[in-house]
């Protein structure tokens, strides 16, 4: 099964810092064992770049991309006009998160995220606790 990892999940998983939900840990273990696969939006990479530059996280964009490129079970999802059009129909306050939600909705996959407000978005399937 394919899952979309949001930015916080990527950061916590790749840096081994911060808490992960019980169900998220199970899915991430399956991803690491090549049972499931992970998609990561280019929007998350932009957030990681920004947060790293501001010294708010301890993993850089280059380190993140190296991990992704070194594993066959991770893929980067580009921001497409179809995903932006999907975002146009999602009511969410924050632009980056709205694009993450739209990516999952467009691909029809679940999101690994600790963001509780995602659960309020129609048809969003969130995996965490």
N, C-alpha and C positions, 0 to 999 in steps of 0.2 A: 504494500500500500504506500502511496505517496502522501507526505505531509508537508505543509508549509511551516517553516520555522520563522517566528517573528524575530525582530532585532534583539530583544532582551534574551530570548531563548538561545540564539546563536552566541551571544556574548557569554552568557553563563555556561553554556555547554563547552564551548571552545576554550574558555579560560579556566574552567573548573572552579569558578567563584560564584557565589550566590546560590540561593536555593532553587531547586526545581520541584515541581509538583510530582506527586506519586505516579500518576498516569503518564506525565511527560517523560519521567525517567524511564518507564517501561518502553515507550515508543523510541526514545533516543537509544536505548540499549539494542532494540531491534534494528535500528538504523545502523548502528556501529557493527552489528553482526550480519549485515547485508540481508536481513529479513524484510525490512521496509526501506524506503528511500526518502530523502529530504530535498525539498525545493527551498531556495532562499532567494527572495526578491532582491533585485538590484537596488531597490529603495532601502533595504536593510543594510546593504553594503555602504550606501551613502551615509546612513546614520552612524555606522561603525567608524567610517572615515572621520566624520565630524566629531564624534565623541572622543575618539583617539587623539585627534589634533588638540582638543580642549583638555586633554589629560583627565577625562572623566571615567575612562575605562583602561584596563591594562592589556588590551590586545589591539594590535594595529590592523589596518585594512590589509596590508601585505601578508601578515600572519594569517588572517582569516582566509584570504584567497588561497594561500599556500595549503591550508588544511582542506579547503573545498576541492582544489585541483588535485590533491593527493589521494582523494577517495572517489571511487566510482559510484557511490551511492548518494552523492550530493550533486545538485545541479543548480545553476543560477538562472532565474527567470527574469528576462528583460521586461522593461516597462513598455507595453505596446498600446496602440490606440484602442484596442479592444478592452484592455484592462482599464484604461482611463475612462472609456465610455461606461464600463461597469461601475466605476467609482462615482460617476455622475448620478447614479441611482441609489447610492448609499449615503444615509444620513449619519455622519460621524464628525465630531468636532475637530479632530486633528488630521491634517493632510497626509502625513506619512502613514499613520495607522489606517486611514481610509484607503490608501493605495494598497496596503498589505491585505486588508479585508477584501478589496476588489480582486486582487490576485488570486486569493483562495476561492472566492466565489466564481470567478471566470474559469479557473481550473477545476472547480467542483471538488475541492479537497478540504480537509480539516486543517486547522491552525494550532500549532503548539504555542500557547501564549499564557502569560500570567495576567494579562490585562482583563480585568473583570468586566469592563464596559463593553468588550467585544460580544459578550453574551446577550447584550440588548439588541444586537444587529440581526435583523431577520435573515434566516437561513444560514447564519454563521455557525459552524461546528467548531467548538473550542475544546482542546484537550489540555488539561493541566493537572487538576486535583485527583 
